[in-house]
């Protein structure tokens, strides 16, 4: 099998991983097989550089990681950004405005070296400690580096990201209100969207997982873009891809062709079953 025409980009949480954040061994075996047979593989995620360090030594990739929902491409070997698209607003003015508008929610800036939150959020600290992600509570005015992405979210119910994928009716309604308000205030310069029931992500306008995947495809000279994802922030890359697949238990499963559930090795199904069928009919 020759996969040299294909770039495969997959979401991380609940696509490459199981709901408990573990990576099925079957997925890792399939990725190695795909790379060994000429395929270009990378993760296309809303996660940042520091948030991705937990899997950089585990998941084999042979193309730059696509991070911050497409705001940057990060080369693991060189430790440098291949490209990035920063938010064209003053960081602290933006954060302080968001905090003033949404005092009951947490605002987090995702930097290149760490994640920063203001004010203190004990649940946030426990989550990042579990993820082995560098994090720090900050005071207004500190230099946090290039402004790539910030997030707004509700309270953690436990120390996993899974706790933010659901909420009470009141909690979800509050996030609906917050999303609408953020769009009203920052929508001229930023893309504001719901990454999960109680997570709102904000990055530069025009940035998307689709844009970064196509840009990487062009740089690598691959003819076919295949993507896999599970959530609303994956919709752009899924709709723009040449071929797209979702785990059977994905939030967006009804909109795309599905493979097995994420815990059973959804990415492996894409590699072992779907891509060979694509190539058989390609060209």
Secondary structure, DSSP 8 states (H G I E B T S, - for coil): ---TTEEEEE-IIIIIB-TTS-B-HHHHHHHHHHHHTT-EEEEB-S--HHHHHHHHTTS--SS-EEEGGGTEEEETTTTEEEEE---SS-HHHHHHHHHHH-TTSEEEEE-SS-EEEES--HHHHHHHHHHT--EEE--TT----S--EEEEE---SSSSGGGGS---HHHHHHHHHHHHHHHHHHTTTEEEEEEETTEEEEEETT--HHHHHHHHHHHHT-SEEEEE--SGGGHHHHHHSSEEEEETT-TTGGGSEEES-GGGTHHHHIIIIIHHHHHHH--
